[in-house]
């Protein structure tokens, strides 16, 4: 690895994202924040001199093995199981083949560092990289133990997830947690705190900005906007249940299957039935999947963007709303506690509580000055802490520490711990700032 200067290494990075291709459409059952994260991180790493290959599972027989995604970024489609979309909960059976193919690729052209995304990618990456002596960085995006805690018997994760995920926790050379809540969970699972850095997900500050067109809306009505996957844990039912006592307010739901398949989607059917029971179906628009380029105009049209999941490992949509200067109301869970400062850059509510959500929204919708204050504070925080260049630089520092440690080990010298001590909060980068310090920094 040739280092140009302190934080811009010319490093060969192998990203592994078994179910979330950076080329995939957003909004489906398994298409969401991880796809956006992997695509944006790879692109911004490349802009800083890294050469990035993203290994993902082939979901179509027509896909070439290697597809350029941009300057110095290539997507490598690995055949492991049928070349069709497979729900991620059914993928463990194909991960041994996936790992074997990774090992073949890395034997032929070894990367300097591997960065795995999600637990199955972590297991496959470790199986392939360890015999070759390549360091592995892990980002989980979601932890099975947290999902099981919140969903209980509704959790559809494979039975072996908790055991194999724990194996990745203790075996990875370094873990990048996306929020402080995840860092604490990882330590409870047995991760070495010295091998954790807190680096958040980022937001595209050029695409998501206050200036630009907004989707037209009903004159004289307030508008709430939800953006994301349509799965029960996302809490769209909580928003619908709050709507009856919010007069002259419409809800726009952007996400889920394409518009042509909305009528047959089980979750859309459940939400429509709930809306019918609450007599608010005429005030809700289900748009289906919306492209990334269309999203900013939709977000700008909102009085409030609402994201009230039962749990949320990080939550990119509230950041995108903040970057547009739009106030947000979010559940006080997971990464949302880091990114949205309650009462200053947005408002927190208890998950699954439509009465509290109604009360908070009613107060906010009746106070345009308050909405403006929250929107401007959220914009300042998004620009200061969550731009992708900052996230990419922090990630490169982790890589540089690991590669330096590997080089010193191969030279027979004691290797330092890569990445620095953890204990950071949002955008900690090298993990040395405390959560309180970062909140203070973001609001300065």
N, C-alpha and C positions, 0 to 999 in steps of 0.2 A: 504494500500500500504506500503510495507516494503522497505525502501530505503537502498541499500547497500552502496553507497557513493553518492556524490553530483549529478552526472548526470546519474546514472545507477539504476533506480528504478525497483523493482519487481512489475510491474504494469500490471493489466489485461486490455487490450485494445480491444475494439470492433471497427474494421474498417468497414465502409459501403461504398461499391462501386457498385452501382446497375447495371450498364451496362458494367463495365470494370473489368472482373474477372482477378485475378493475374495468373490464369491458362490458360487464353485464348491465342490464336495465335495473333501475332502482324501483322499489315499491312492492315487489312480490314477496311471497312468504319468506324466502331466504335471501332476498335482495334488499339491502338497506345500508346502514351506516358503515359497515365494514367494507363494502365495495367502494364507497366514496373515500374512506380513509386510505385504503391501499392504493387507489389510483392517485390521489392527491399527494400522499407521502412519496410514492415512487417518482412522480413528476418533479417534485421540489428537491428531492435528493439528487436527481439527475441534473437539475439546474445548478447544483452546487458542485458538480464534478463527478458524482458517483455514477457507476454503470450498473443498472438495475435490471434483473430478470425476475419477473413475477411468475411463479409456477402455480398453476391452477388446474383443476380437473376438467378434461374435455367434456362438454355437454352437447356437442353436435358433431356428427361425422364429417361435416363440411368444413370445420375449422382447420386451418393450417396448424402445423405443430408450433410454429413461432410466428407471432404477429407483432410488428413494431407498433408501439403505442405512442411514441414520441421520441425526441432526441435522447438517445442513451437509455431508453426503457423498452424492454421486449417482454411480451406475454408468451409464456411457454405452456401450451395445452398438453397435459399428460393424460394418456389413456389409462384409466383405472376404473374398471366396471363399465357398464353400458354408456355409450356416447349420447346420452340423453339427460335432461335435468332429473336429478335424484334428490329428494328431500335430505337435508344435511343429517337428520337423525338416522338415516339409513346408510350413511357413507362409511361407518367403521369397517364394514366387511371388505371394503376396497382399499383401505389405507396401507396394508402391507405391500400391495402392488404399487401404489403411489410412492411409497418410501423406496422401493427397489428402483423405480424409474428415476427418482431424485438422485439416488446413489450413483446410477450410471451417468447421469448428466454431470454430477459434480466430480466424479473420477476423471471424466474427460476434460472438464474445464472448471477447476475448483474456485469457488468464490472466496473472498476474504472473510465474509461473515454471512450467516444465515439469519433472517428475521422471519419468524413464524407468526402467523395470525390465526387465532382460535386454537382450541386444545387438540383437535385432530391433526392440524398442521404441525403443531408442536411435537406431537409424538412421532409423526412421519419424519420431520426434520431431524430430530434427535437420532432416530434409528439410522438415517442416511449419513448424517454429518459426523457423529461421534467416531466411527471407525476411521474417518479421514482427518480427524483432528481439527475440524472447522468449528469455531465458536458459534453458539446459537443464542440469539435474543428471542424472547417470547413476549408477545402481546396477546392477552386472552380475549379481550373485547367483552367477554361475559364469563362468569364463573359458575360451574355446575352447582356448587354448594349453595350459592346465593339464589339461583333459579329454583332449586329444589325447596329452599326455605320459603320462598314466596308463592310458588305454584302448587307445592305438595303433590297430590295425586294427579294433578293436571299436567305435570311436567312430563313431556314426551321424550326427554333425552335418553339416549341409549344406556342400558344398565351399567356398562363398564365405564361410563364417563367419569364418575367421581374418582375411581381408583386410578385411571390412566391420567386424568388431569393432575392429580396429586403427584404422580410420577414426573410430569413435566415441570411442576412447580419446584421440585427439589433438584431436578437434573439440569435445567436450563442454566447456561452460563450467566445470563442476566435477564431480568424481567422488566419490561416497561409497563407500568400501571398507568391507566389513563386518568385516575383520580385518587384522592387520598382514601376514600372509602374502600376502593379496591386494594390499595396498599395494605391497609389494616387487615383485610380479609386474607390476603396472601401470607402475611406474617402468621396469622392464626393457623394457616394450612401448613406452616413449616418452612416457608421461604426465608432465606437469610436476608435480613434487612439491608445488609451492605451490598446485596446484589439486586436491589430494586431501585429504579428511578421513576419518578412521576413525570410523565410527559403527556399532555392532554391530546385529544383529537383537535384538529384545526378547522378553520372556516376559510372559504375562498372570499377574501375581502374585495376582490375585483368584481366577482359575480354578484355577491350579496352586499349591497350598498344602499343607502337611503335614496340616492338619486336614480331615477329611471321610471319606466311606466308602471302602472298599477292596474290590475284587473278591475273593470267596472263593477259597481255594486248597487244594491237597491237604494234609491234615494231615501234619506231619512231613517235608515236602519243601521244598527250596529252590526259589525261582522266579526265573528270568531273564526279562526282558521286552525285546523289540525293538519299536520303533514306527517306521514309515516306509514309504516306497515299496518295492515288491518288484522291484528291478532288480539285475542282477549286481554293480554297483559298490558296493552298500550293504553287502556283506559278511555277509549272513545265512548264507551257506554256511560262512564261517569259524566262526561261533557253533555251527552244527550239527556241524561237524567236531571241535569241542572238547568236545561233550557226552558222548561215550562214556566219558570218564575223569572225569566229574563225577557220581558216583552220587547217587541220590535228589534229582535236580535236574530240573525241568521248564523248558521254554522256551515262552513265549507270544509269538507273532508277530502283531502288530496292524498291518495295512496291506495294500495291494493292492486287488484288485477287490472288489465286494460278495460276501458269502458265497455267493450263488447262482451266482457265476461262478468260484469258486476252482478247481473241478475242471477247468475248461478253460483255465486260465491257464498259459502255457508256463513262466514262472519258478516258479510254485508247483509245477508238475510236476517241474521240475529239482530243486528243494529237497526235495520229498518222496522222489524217487528217491535223493538223497544220504542222507537220513535213514534210508531203508530199508536202504541199503548199510551204514550205520553201526549199524544195529539200534537206533535211538533214535526211530523214528517215533511210538511209543506215548507218548513223553514230550514231544511237540511239539503245540501247538494253533495252527492257522492260523485266525485270526478273520476275516480279510478287513478291509475298511475299517471303521474305528471313528470315530464322531462325536467332535467336539471336546469335547462335554459329557461323554462317557463316558470320555475318556482319563485324566483325573486319578485316577479310582478304579482304573483298570488300572495306572497308574504306581505308585500307593501300595501296590499288592499285591506289588510286586517286592522281592526282596532286593537286586538289582542291575539297573539298566537298562544294556544293552549296545548300543553304537553303534560298529561297527568297519569303516567304509567304506574302500575303496581310496583315495578322496580325498573331501573334503567342503569346499565353499566356506565354509560357516559351521556349520550343525548346530543346529537349534532344539531337537530332542528332548532332548539332554543338559541344556539349560537348564531345560526343563520338569520333568525329573526332579530337578534340583538344587533347583528352587523347591518341590518336594514333600518335600524332605529325604531323597531316596533317593540312595544312592551310585551313581556311574557309572563304567563302564570304556569308554574310547574309543580310537580310533586316534589316533596322534600326527601328524595331518595337518590342514592348512588352518586353519579357524577354531576347531577343537576344541583346538588348542594354546593359543589365547587364552582361551577360556571355561573350560576345565578345567585347573586347576593341578595338575600331576602330583604325587601323594603328599600333597596337601593338601586339594583339593576333589574329587578323583577319581583314577583311575589311567590311565596311558597304556600302550598296547601297539603293537607294529609291525602295520601293516595286513597282512592275508592270512596271518597266522601263528597257526594254531590251537593249536600247542604252547605258545607263550608265553601266549596267551589262556587256555588251560586252567590253566596254572600260576598266573596272576594271580587267576583266578576261584576256584580251589580254595583259595588262601590267604585270599581275602576272605570266601568263604562260611563258612569255618571260624572266623571271627573277628568275632562280632557287635559287639564293642566298636569295632573298627576301622571297620566299616560305619557305626556310629553317628557316629563322629568325622567321617568323610568326608561323610556326609549333612548334618550340622550346618554344617560349613564351606562346603559347596556351597550350602546355603540362604542363608547370610549373604552369599556372593558374588553369588548371583542377585538378592537383594533390594537389594544396594548398587549394583550396576552395570548390571543388565539389565532393569529395569522399563521398560515402554513410555513412561511420562511422561518419563523421562530421555532415552530415545531420540528422542522427538518434539521435546523442547526442543533437543537437539543438531542435529536436522535443520532446525528452524526457524531456527537461527542461520546455517546454510549458506544457506538461502533469503534471509534478511534481507541477508546480505552481497552476494549476487548482485543482488538488486533495487536495493540502494543503489548498487552499481557501475553498473548499467544507467541509473539515474536521473542519476548524475553524468556519465556518458558523453553522455546526451542533452542535458544542460545545458552540455556543452562543457568539463567539468572532467576531469582525469585520473582514471581509475577505479582504485581499489585492488583488489588480488587478493582475491577473495571467499573467505571461509571460513577464512582463516589458513593457516599452514604445516602440512604433514602431518608424519607421523612418530609418530602416536599409536598406542595399542593399544586394547583393548576399551573401548568407551564413551568414546572420546577426545573426542567432541563437537566441539569446535572444532579438534581436531587438534594442540593444543600440548603435550599430555602425552606423555612417552615411554612405550614399552611397559613398561619396568621400573617406572616411577612408577605406572602403572595397576595392575599386578599388586600392588604394595605397597599401593596405596590400597584395592584390593578385599579385601585380607586383613587390613587394620588392625583 
